[in-house]
Amino acid sequence: MTQPATVRTIPRAARPRGARPAACGCFDDPHFLAAVREMEALGLHVSAAPHPDSVPFDVLGGRAHLRWFLIPPQPRSVRITSLALIQPQRRAARLFKRTLRGAVGFGLPLPWRDATAQVSGVSRAARAFGIDASQAAFLTGTAGPHRKLTVQWMDDRGGIKAYAKVARTPAVQALLANEAAVLEQLRAIDLRAAVLPRVLSRELRNGAMVLVTDTVRTARHACCTRLHAAHLTFLDELAAATASSPRLPNGDELLRHLRVQVAGLATWLSAAWRQRFDRALEGLAFAPDLVAPRGLAHGDFTPVNTFRYRDRVFVFDWEYAGYAYPADYDLIHFLFAVRRTRRGDPADDCLTVESILTRELGRPPAAA
C-alpha cells in the first residue's frame, strides 16, 4: 500500500536546456520534467528546441497524460520495436496499438502524437553501461510516488538489447535495489518454470540509481491477457523454492504488519473503509494460518509484467518482491488485473475471483 502522491512543481529554472512549453504541455508537466532529469543523468541532452546532433523523438501521451512515451523517428524497424513499451490489455487499446504498428510499418506518421522532444547522446549513454546499442525509446513512468524512467535499448535492426530503470527519488531507488537483490537471489535458485531478467549493472550515476537488465523480449512479444497454466506452475515453483527462507513471517506476524499498514492509511480512508479493514483483520485474527505466506511473492504479478516465452513465462519488474504478502497474493492480484480489463462491477469481480479460487484452482472456501 502506498500513500497518495505529493505533486511537487518543478521550478521553471529546472527545465532542461532549451525547453519551451509545447502544445500538449509535456515540458510544463512536472513528472515529464522529472523523467527528463533522469535522462540527463544518463548523459543524454533533452530539449524542446533542436540542438547539435539532436534527433526529434515523437512524444506520445498515455493514460490522460499521466505518462509519456518517447519514440525515435527511424529506422523503421526501430520505430516498430519501440512500440513494445506500450503494452495495452483492453481489446480496444490492443486494436489501436495494431493500428499504430501498421502506420509505422507503412512509413506513415503516428496518428497519435502530442509533441516532439529533441534528444542526443543515445549511443554514448549505452556504451557507458556496456550496452551494444545505438537506439533507445523511453517511457517516463506513470505519475505518482514510485514513478521512474524506463529505457528500451535497441540496435539499428530493432533488436532489444537491454532495459534500464532510472530513478532519482530515494523511495524508488530503494525499490530498484530490492529488485536487483531479488533477481540475484532467484538466479542462484535457477527456476525452471520461468525466465527472469539478468542484472547487468546497478549503479548510482549523477544522482540517479540505474538498474540495467537483459531481456528475451522482441517486438512480437505481447503481455498476457489471461491466466495460463505456465503462470500457475511458476507461482507454485517460486513458493516451494523460497518456503524455507528465514525472512518468511508466520500468519500472526503478517497480520501485525498489515495492521501497521492500515493504521498508516487511516488519514486517507473513509470511515466505511476503516470499518471494512478492521472487520477483516479481526476475523483473520482467529485463523492467521489462512493468510500465512508460503514463500517469496513477486508483489506486482500482473499481465503487463509477464509474457509467454516458448513453454514458460518471462517475469519481470520485481521491485515490490518480498515475503510479507498473504498466501496467494500474486495469484489474486493477477486475477483482479485481468478482471479490470473488462470494466466490470467491483463486487462482481470479487465474487468471480472467489469462484475461480475455489472451483477452478481448488482453494478451500475459507481461505478464498
Sine and cosine of phi, psi and omega as CSV:
sin_phi,cos_phi,sin_psi,cos_psi,sin_omega,cos_omega
0.00,0.00,0.67,-0.74,-0.02,-1.00
-0.83,-0.56,0.47,-0.88,0.03,-1.00
-0.98,0.19,0.43,-0.90,0.04,-1.00
-0.84,0.54,0.57,-0.82,-0.05,-1.00
-0.94,0.34,0.58,-0.81,0.18,-0.98
-0.98,-0.19,0.92,-0.39,-0.05,-1.00
-0.99,0.17,0.87,-0.49,-0.01,-1.00
-0.97,-0.23,0.83,-0.56,0.02,-1.00
-0.97,0.22,0.84,-0.54,0.03,-1.00
-0.99,0.16,0.82,-0.58,-0.05,-1.00
-0.88,0.48,0.42,-0.91,-0.03,-1.00
-0.84,0.54,-0.54,0.84,-0.03,-1.00
-0.92,0.40,-0.34,0.94,-0.04,-1.00
-1.00,0.04,-0.01,1.00,0.02,-1.00
-0.91,0.41,0.45,-0.89,0.02,-1.00
-0.89,0.45,0.38,-0.92,-0.05,-1.00
-0.84,0.54,0.77,-0.64,0.06,-1.00
0.99,0.15,0.01,1.00,-0.08,-1.00
-0.94,0.33,0.70,-0.71,0.10,-1.00
-0.75,-0.67,0.52,-0.86,0.00,-1.00
-0.83,0.55,0.77,-0.64,0.07,-1.00
-1.00,-0.06,0.19,-0.98,-0.07,-1.00
-0.88,0.48,-0.60,0.80,-0.04,-1.00
-0.99,0.12,-0.18,0.98,0.02,-1.00
0.99,0.11,0.23,0.97,-0.07,-1.00
-0.89,0.45,-0.61,0.79,0.00,-1.00
-0.98,0.17,0.00,1.00,0.17,-0.99
-0.96,-0.27,-0.09,1.00,-0.03,-1.00
-1.00,0.09,0.83,-0.55,-0.09,-1.00
-0.88,0.47,-0.55,0.84,-0.02,-1.00
-0.96,0.28,-0.61,0.79,0.10,-1.00
-0.89,0.46,-0.69,0.72,0.00,-1.00
-0.91,0.41,-0.57,0.82,0.06,-1.00
-0.90,0.43,-0.62,0.79,0.06,-1.00
-0.92,0.38,-0.59,0.81,0.05,-1.00
-0.88,0.47,-0.65,0.76,0.04,-1.00
-0.88,0.47,-0.59,0.81,0.04,-1.00
-0.94,0.34,-0.59,0.81,0.10,-0.99
-0.89,0.46,-0.66,0.75,0.01,-1.00
-0.92,0.39,-0.48,0.88,0.07,-1.00
-0.91,0.42,-0.41,0.91,0.06,-1.00
-0.98,0.18,-0.16,0.99,-0.04,-1.00
0.98,-0.19,0.16,0.99,0.03,-1.00
-1.00,0.09,0.43,-0.90,0.12,-0.99
-0.92,-0.38,0.85,-0.53,-0.07,-1.00
-0.82,-0.57,0.74,-0.67,0.02,-1.00
-0.44,-0.90,0.24,-0.97,0.09,-1.00
-0.99,0.13,-0.51,0.86,0.00,-1.00
-0.99,-0.14,0.52,-0.85,0.04,-1.00
-0.85,0.53,0.54,-0.84,0.09,-1.00
-0.62,-0.78,0.18,-0.98,-0.08,-1.00
-0.80,0.59,0.77,-0.64,0.04,-1.00
0.93,0.38,0.20,0.98,-0.02,-1.00
-0.98,0.20,0.45,-0.90,0.04,-1.00
-0.85,-0.52,0.72,-0.69,-0.02,-1.00
-0.98,0.18,0.94,-0.35,0.06,-1.00
-1.00,0.00,0.69,-0.73,0.15,-0.99
-0.95,0.32,0.70,-0.71,0.06,-1.00
-0.96,-0.28,0.88,-0.47,-0.01,-1.00
-0.93,-0.35,0.78,-0.63,0.02,-1.00
-1.00,0.01,0.72,-0.69,0.04,-1.00
-0.84,-0.55,0.43,-0.90,0.03,-1.00
0.77,0.64,0.85,0.53,0.02,-1.00
0.82,0.57,0.63,0.78,0.03,-1.00
0.91,0.42,0.46,0.89,0.16,-0.99
-1.00,0.10,-0.23,0.97,0.07,-1.00
-0.56,-0.83,0.33,-0.94,-0.05,-1.00
-0.68,-0.74,0.59,-0.81,0.09,-1.00
-0.92,-0.39,0.69,-0.72,0.08,-1.00
-0.92,-0.39,0.91,-0.41,-0.13,-0.99
-0.93,-0.37,0.79,-0.61,-0.01,-1.00
-0.94,0.33,0.41,-0.91,-0.11,-0.99
-0.99,0.17,-0.44,0.90,-0.08,-1.00
-0.26,-0.97,0.25,-0.97,-0.11,0.99
-0.92,0.40,0.15,-0.99,-0.09,-1.00
-0.88,0.47,-0.63,0.77,-0.01,-1.00
-0.89,0.45,-0.60,0.80,0.04,-1.00
-0.93,0.38,-0.65,0.76,0.00,-1.00
-0.88,0.47,-0.65,0.76,0.03,-1.00
-0.91,0.41,-0.73,0.68,-0.03,-1.00
-0.90,0.43,-0.50,0.87,0.01,-1.00
-0.86,0.52,-0.46,0.89,-0.01,-1.00
-0.94,0.35,-0.14,0.99,0.08,-1.00
-0.89,0.45,-0.35,0.94,0.07,-1.00
-0.93,0.37,-0.36,0.93,0.01,-1.00
-1.00,-0.09,0.93,-0.38,-0.07,-1.00
-0.83,-0.56,0.98,0.20,-0.02,-1.00
-0.97,0.26,0.43,-0.90,0.04,-1.00
-0.93,-0.36,-0.61,0.79,-0.04,-1.00
-0.95,0.32,0.52,-0.85,-0.10,-1.00
-0.84,0.55,-0.73,0.68,-0.04,-1.00
-0.88,0.47,-0.65,0.76,0.00,-1.00
-0.93,0.38,-0.59,0.81,0.04,-1.00
-0.91,0.41,-0.64,0.77,0.05,-1.00
-0.90,0.43,-0.61,0.79,0.02,-1.00
-0.91,0.41,-0.64,0.77,0.04,-1.00
-0.90,0.45,-0.62,0.78,0.04,-1.00
-0.87,0.49,-0.61,0.79,0.06,-1.00
-0.90,0.43,-0.66,0.76,0.04,-1.00
-0.87,0.49,-0.72,0.70,0.01,-1.00
-0.86,0.50,-0.67,0.74,0.01,-1.00
-0.90,0.44,-0.68,0.73,0.01,-1.00
-0.88,0.47,-0.70,0.71,0.01,-1.00
-0.91,0.41,-0.65,0.76,-0.01,-1.00
-0.88,0.48,-0.54,0.84,0.03,-1.00
-1.00,0.00,0.09,1.00,0.03,-1.00
0.98,0.22,0.29,0.96,-0.01,-1.00
-1.00,0.08,0.41,-0.91,0.09,-1.00
-0.92,0.39,0.50,-0.86,0.01,-1.00
-0.88,0.47,0.76,-0.65,0.00,-1.00
-0.96,0.29,-0.06,1.00,-0.07,-1.00
-0.72,-0.69,1.00,-0.07,0.00,-1.00
-0.60,-0.80,0.73,-0.68,-0.06,-1.00
-0.98,-0.19,-0.50,0.86,-0.07,-1.00
-0.20,-0.98,-0.06,-1.00,0.07,-1.00
-0.78,-0.62,0.67,-0.74,0.10,-1.00
-0.85,-0.52,0.71,-0.70,-0.01,-1.00
-1.00,-0.01,0.83,-0.56,-0.07,-1.00
-0.78,-0.63,0.67,-0.74,0.10,-0.99
-0.66,-0.75,0.37,-0.93,0.08,-1.00
1.00,-0.07,0.27,0.96,-0.08,-1.00
-0.89,0.45,-0.78,0.62,-0.03,-1.00
-0.88,0.48,-0.68,0.74,-0.01,-1.00
-0.89,0.45,-0.66,0.75,0.01,-1.00
-0.91,0.41,-0.63,0.77,0.02,-1.00
-0.89,0.45,-0.71,0.71,-0.01,-1.00
-0.88,0.48,-0.54,0.84,-0.01,-1.00
-0.89,0.46,-0.40,0.91,0.03,-1.00
-0.96,-0.28,0.20,0.98,0.03,-1.00
0.95,0.30,0.40,0.92,-0.02,-1.00
-0.99,-0.16,0.79,-0.61,0.01,-1.00
-0.99,0.11,0.97,0.26,-0.06,-1.00
-0.63,-0.78,0.54,-0.84,0.02,-1.00
-0.85,-0.53,-0.05,1.00,-0.06,-1.00
-0.73,-0.68,0.35,-0.94,0.04,-1.00
-0.39,-0.92,0.49,-0.87,0.19,-0.98
-0.82,-0.58,0.41,-0.91,-0.15,-0.99
-0.75,-0.66,0.61,-0.80,0.16,-0.99
-0.85,-0.53,0.85,-0.52,-0.08,-1.00
-0.95,0.33,-0.29,0.96,-0.10,-0.99
1.00,0.02,0.44,-0.90,-0.04,-1.00
-0.98,0.19,0.70,-0.71,-0.02,-1.00
-0.79,0.61,0.73,-0.68,0.00,-1.00
0.40,-0.92,0.03,-1.00,-0.09,-1.00
-0.92,0.39,-0.34,0.94,-0.03,-1.00
-0.93,-0.37,0.39,0.92,0.02,-1.00
-0.91,0.41,0.60,-0.80,0.04,-1.00
-0.48,-0.88,0.33,-0.94,0.07,-1.00
-1.00,0.07,0.66,-0.75,0.13,-0.99
-0.88,-0.48,0.74,-0.68,0.01,-1.00
-0.90,-0.44,0.77,-0.64,0.11,-0.99
-0.97,-0.26,0.95,-0.31,-0.04,-1.00
-1.00,0.05,0.70,-0.72,-0.06,-1.00
-0.66,-0.75,0.35,-0.94,0.16,-0.99
-1.00,-0.04,-0.04,-1.00,-0.08,-1.00
-0.94,0.33,-0.24,0.97,0.04,-1.00
-1.00,-0.09,0.00,1.00,0.00,-1.00
1.00,0.00,0.14,0.99,0.07,-1.00
-0.96,0.29,0.76,-0.65,-0.02,-1.00
-0.99,0.17,0.85,-0.52,-0.07,-1.00
-0.99,-0.11,-0.58,0.82,-0.06,-1.00
-0.14,-0.99,0.22,-0.98,0.14,-0.99
-0.84,-0.54,0.53,-0.85,0.10,-1.00
-0.78,-0.63,0.67,-0.74,0.16,-0.99
-0.93,-0.37,0.69,-0.72,-0.10,-1.00
-0.76,-0.65,0.78,-0.63,-0.03,-1.00
-0.62,-0.79,0.66,-0.75,0.06,-1.00
-0.97,-0.22,-0.35,0.94,-0.06,-1.00
-0.99,0.10,0.67,-0.74,-0.06,-1.00
-0.84,0.54,-0.62,0.78,-0.04,-1.00
-0.88,0.47,-0.68,0.74,-0.01,-1.00
-0.97,0.26,-0.55,0.83,0.08,-1.00
-0.87,0.49,-0.61,0.79,0.05,-1.00
-0.91,0.42,-0.61,0.80,0.04,-1.00
-0.91,0.42,-0.66,0.75,0.02,-1.00
-0.91,0.40,-0.61,0.80,0.06,-1.00
-0.90,0.44,-0.64,0.77,0.04,-1.00
-0.90,0.44,-0.69,0.72,0.01,-1.00
-0.86,0.51,-0.71,0.70,0.00,-1.00
-0.87,0.49,-0.69,0.73,-0.02,-1.00
-0.91,0.42,-0.67,0.74,-0.01,-1.00
-0.91,0.41,-0.67,0.74,0.00,-1.00
-0.89,0.45,-0.62,0.79,0.06,-1.00
-0.91,0.41,-0.64,0.76,0.04,-1.00
-0.88,0.47,-0.71,0.70,-0.05,-1.00
-0.95,0.31,-0.47,0.88,0.06,-1.00
-0.89,0.46,-0.58,0.81,0.03,-1.00
-0.94,0.34,-0.48,0.88,0.00,-1.00
-0.97,0.25,-0.54,0.84,0.01,-1.00
0.88,0.48,0.92,0.39,0.03,-1.00
-0.90,0.44,0.61,-0.79,-0.02,-1.00
-1.00,-0.09,-0.43,0.90,-0.14,-0.99
-1.00,0.04,-0.17,0.99,-0.07,-1.00
-0.59,-0.81,0.41,-0.91,0.16,-0.99
-0.96,-0.28,0.73,-0.68,-0.06,-1.00
-0.87,-0.49,0.43,-0.90,0.08,-1.00
-0.90,0.44,0.45,-0.89,0.09,-1.00
-0.95,-0.31,0.74,-0.67,0.00,-1.00
-0.95,0.31,0.86,-0.52,0.05,-1.00
-0.99,-0.11,-0.54,0.84,-0.04,-1.00
-0.28,-0.96,0.60,-0.80,0.19,-0.98
-0.61,-0.80,0.88,-0.48,-0.06,-1.00
-0.40,-0.92,0.34,-0.94,0.13,-0.99
-1.00,-0.04,0.78,-0.63,-0.01,-1.00
-0.64,-0.76,0.87,-0.49,0.03,-1.00
0.79,0.61,0.67,0.74,0.05,-1.00
0.99,0.13,0.06,1.00,-0.02,-1.00
-0.86,-0.51,0.61,-0.79,0.15,-0.99
-1.00,0.10,0.75,-0.66,0.00,-1.00
-0.84,-0.54,0.85,-0.53,0.07,-1.00
-0.91,-0.42,0.88,-0.48,-0.02,-1.00
-0.93,-0.37,0.77,-0.63,0.03,-1.00
-0.75,-0.66,0.41,-0.91,0.08,-1.00
-1.00,0.06,0.00,-1.00,-0.05,-1.00
-0.34,-0.94,0.32,-0.95,0.15,-0.99
-0.95,-0.33,0.10,1.00,-0.08,-1.00
-0.92,0.39,0.58,-0.81,0.16,-0.99
-0.80,-0.60,0.05,-1.00,0.02,-1.00
-0.89,0.45,-0.35,0.94,-0.05,-1.00
-1.00,0.09,-0.28,0.96,-0.06,-1.00
-0.99,0.16,0.87,-0.49,0.05,-1.00
-0.94,-0.33,0.43,-0.90,0.03,-1.00
-0.91,0.42,0.40,-0.91,0.01,-1.00
-0.95,0.31,0.56,-0.83,0.03,-1.00
-0.92,-0.39,-0.01,1.00,0.06,-1.00
-0.43,-0.90,0.22,-0.98,0.01,-1.00
-0.98,0.20,0.80,-0.60,0.02,-1.00
-0.95,-0.33,0.30,-0.95,0.06,-1.00
-0.86,0.52,-0.54,0.84,0.01,-1.00
-0.89,0.46,-0.56,0.83,0.06,-1.00
-0.90,0.44,-0.71,0.70,-0.03,-1.00
-0.91,0.42,-0.66,0.75,0.03,-1.00
-0.88,0.48,-0.67,0.74,0.03,-1.00
-0.89,0.45,-0.73,0.69,-0.03,-1.00
-0.89,0.46,-0.64,0.77,0.02,-1.00
-0.91,0.43,-0.69,0.73,-0.01,-1.00
-0.92,0.39,-0.65,0.76,0.01,-1.00
-0.87,0.49,-0.70,0.71,0.00,-1.00
-0.90,0.43,-0.70,0.71,-0.03,-1.00
-0.91,0.42,-0.62,0.78,-0.07,-1.00
-0.96,0.28,-0.34,0.94,-0.06,-1.00
-0.88,-0.47,0.16,0.99,-0.09,-1.00
-0.92,0.39,-0.38,0.93,-0.05,-1.00
-1.00,-0.09,0.16,0.99,-0.03,-1.00
-0.90,0.44,0.69,-0.72,0.06,-1.00
-0.93,0.38,-0.23,0.97,0.01,-1.00
-1.00,0.09,-0.06,1.00,-0.06,-1.00
-0.97,0.24,0.89,-0.45,0.01,-1.00
-0.98,0.19,0.38,-0.92,0.13,-0.99
-1.00,0.05,-0.02,-1.00,-0.06,-1.00
-0.87,0.49,-0.65,0.76,-0.01,-1.00
-0.91,0.42,-0.68,0.74,0.02,-1.00
-0.89,0.45,-0.65,0.76,0.01,-1.00
-0.90,0.44,-0.68,0.73,0.00,-1.00
-0.89,0.45,-0.63,0.78,0.07,-1.00
-0.89,0.47,-0.65,0.76,0.03,-1.00
-0.89,0.46,-0.68,0.74,0.00,-1.00
-0.92,0.40,-0.62,0.79,0.03,-1.00
-0.89,0.46,-0.63,0.78,0.04,-1.00
-0.89,0.45,-0.67,0.74,0.01,-1.00
-0.90,0.44,-0.70,0.71,0.00,-1.00
-0.90,0.44,-0.65,0.76,0.03,-1.00
-0.88,0.48,-0.60,0.80,0.02,-1.00
-0.93,0.37,-0.39,0.92,0.00,-1.00
-1.00,-0.04,-0.08,1.00,-0.15,-0.99
-0.80,0.60,-0.60,0.80,-0.04,-1.00
-0.88,0.48,-0.54,0.84,-0.09,-1.00
-0.99,-0.15,-0.09,1.00,-0.03,-1.00
-1.00,-0.07,0.61,-0.79,0.13,-0.99
-0.95,0.32,0.25,-0.97,0.01,-1.00
-0.86,0.50,-0.63,0.78,-0.01,-1.00
-0.89,0.45,-0.66,0.75,-0.01,-1.00
-0.95,0.31,-0.58,0.82,0.08,-1.00
-0.88,0.48,-0.65,0.76,0.03,-1.00
-0.90,0.43,-0.63,0.77,0.02,-1.00
-0.89,0.46,-0.73,0.69,0.02,-1.00
-0.89,0.46,-0.68,0.73,-0.02,-1.00
-0.89,0.46,-0.68,0.73,0.00,-1.00
-0.90,0.44,-0.66,0.75,-0.01,-1.00
-0.90,0.44,-0.71,0.71,-0.03,-1.00
-0.93,0.37,-0.59,0.81,0.05,-1.00
-0.90,0.43,-0.67,0.74,0.01,-1.00
-0.91,0.42,-0.65,0.76,-0.02,-1.00
-0.94,0.33,-0.38,0.93,0.00,-1.00
-0.87,0.49,-0.43,0.90,0.01,-1.00
-1.00,0.05,-0.18,0.98,-0.01,-1.00
-0.54,-0.84,0.88,0.47,-0.08,-1.00
-0.89,0.46,-0.42,0.91,-0.03,-1.00
-0.92,0.40,-0.34,0.94,0.00,-1.00
-0.89,0.45,-0.48,0.88,-0.06,-1.00
-0.91,-0.42,0.09,1.00,-0.03,-1.00
-0.86,0.50,0.76,-0.65,0.00,-1.00
-0.87,0.49,0.53,-0.85,0.02,-1.00
-0.96,-0.29,-0.13,0.99,-0.02,-1.00
0.20,-0.98,-0.22,-0.98,0.01,-1.00
-0.91,0.42,0.66,-0.75,0.09,-1.00
-0.93,-0.37,0.60,-0.80,0.06,-1.00
-0.90,0.44,-0.64,0.77,0.08,-1.00
1.00,-0.05,-0.40,0.92,0.04,-1.00
-0.57,-0.82,0.75,0.66,-0.08,-1.00
-0.98,0.20,0.99,-0.14,-0.06,-1.00
-0.73,-0.68,0.24,-0.97,0.04,-1.00
-0.82,0.57,-0.62,0.79,-0.07,-1.00
-0.95,0.30,-0.21,0.98,0.02,-1.00
-0.97,-0.23,0.25,0.97,0.03,-1.00
-0.61,-0.79,0.46,-0.89,0.23,-0.97
-0.48,-0.87,0.41,-0.91,-0.02,-1.00
-0.96,0.29,0.71,-0.70,0.06,-1.00
-0.71,-0.70,0.97,-0.23,-0.10,-0.99
0.84,0.55,-0.83,-0.55,-0.02,-1.00
-0.99,-0.14,0.23,0.97,-0.01,-1.00
-0.82,-0.58,-0.10,-0.99,0.09,-1.00
-0.87,-0.48,0.56,-0.83,0.14,-0.99
-0.99,-0.13,0.83,-0.56,-0.09,-1.00
-0.86,-0.51,0.83,-0.55,-0.05,-1.00
-0.73,-0.68,-0.08,-1.00,-0.05,-1.00
0.85,0.52,0.94,0.34,-0.04,-1.00
-0.99,-0.13,0.41,0.91,-0.09,-1.00
-0.86,0.51,-0.62,0.78,-0.11,-0.99
-1.00,-0.09,0.16,0.99,-0.06,-1.00
-0.88,0.47,0.58,-0.81,0.01,-1.00
0.02,-1.00,-0.06,-1.00,-0.07,-1.00
-0.97,-0.26,-0.26,0.96,-0.09,-1.00
-1.00,0.05,0.79,0.61,0.06,-1.00
-0.82,-0.57,0.58,-0.82,0.03,-1.00
-0.88,0.47,0.35,-0.94,0.07,-1.00
-0.83,0.56,0.64,-0.77,0.03,-1.00
0.91,0.41,0.29,0.96,-0.01,-1.00
-0.84,0.54,-0.75,0.66,-0.03,-1.00
-0.87,0.49,-0.69,0.72,-0.01,-1.00
-0.87,0.49,-0.75,0.66,-0.04,-1.00
-0.92,0.39,-0.63,0.78,0.04,-1.00
-0.86,0.51,-0.67,0.74,0.01,-1.00
-0.91,0.42,-0.71,0.70,-0.03,-1.00
-0.89,0.46,-0.65,0.76,0.03,-1.00
-0.93,0.37,-0.59,0.81,0.03,-1.00
-0.89,0.45,-0.63,0.78,0.06,-1.00
-0.91,0.41,-0.67,0.75,-0.01,-1.00
-0.90,0.45,-0.58,0.82,-0.05,-1.00
-0.90,0.43,-0.38,0.92,0.01,-1.00
-0.94,0.34,-0.21,0.98,-0.07,-1.00
-0.97,-0.24,0.04,1.00,0.04,-1.00
0.79,0.61,0.72,0.70,0.00,-1.00
-1.00,0.05,0.04,-1.00,0.07,-1.00
-0.97,0.26,0.73,-0.68,-0.05,-1.00
-0.84,0.54,-0.64,0.77,0.01,-1.00
-0.90,0.44,-0.67,0.74,0.04,-1.00
-0.90,0.43,-0.60,0.80,0.03,-1.00
-0.87,0.48,-0.68,0.73,0.01,-1.00
-0.87,0.49,-0.72,0.70,-0.01,-1.00
-0.90,0.43,-0.62,0.78,0.00,-1.00
-0.91,0.41,-0.71,0.70,0.01,-1.00
-0.90,0.44,-0.66,0.75,0.05,-1.00
-0.87,0.49,-0.66,0.75,0.02,-1.00
-0.90,0.43,-0.65,0.76,0.02,-1.00
-0.89,0.46,-0.67,0.74,-0.02,-1.00
-0.88,0.47,-0.67,0.75,-0.09,-1.00
-1.00,0.07,-0.73,0.69,-0.14,-0.99
-0.99,0.11,-0.59,0.81,-0.06,-1.00
-0.98,-0.17,-0.52,0.85,-0.11,-0.99
-0.94,-0.35,0.01,1.00,0.15,-0.99
0.95,0.30,0.36,0.93,0.04,-1.00
-0.97,0.23,0.61,-0.79,0.06,-1.00
-0.88,0.48,0.62,-0.78,-0.04,-1.00
-0.81,0.58,-0.65,0.76,-0.03,-1.00
-0.90,0.44,-0.65,0.76,0.00,-1.00
-0.93,0.36,-0.63,0.78,0.03,-1.00
-0.89,0.45,0.00,0.00,0.00,0.00
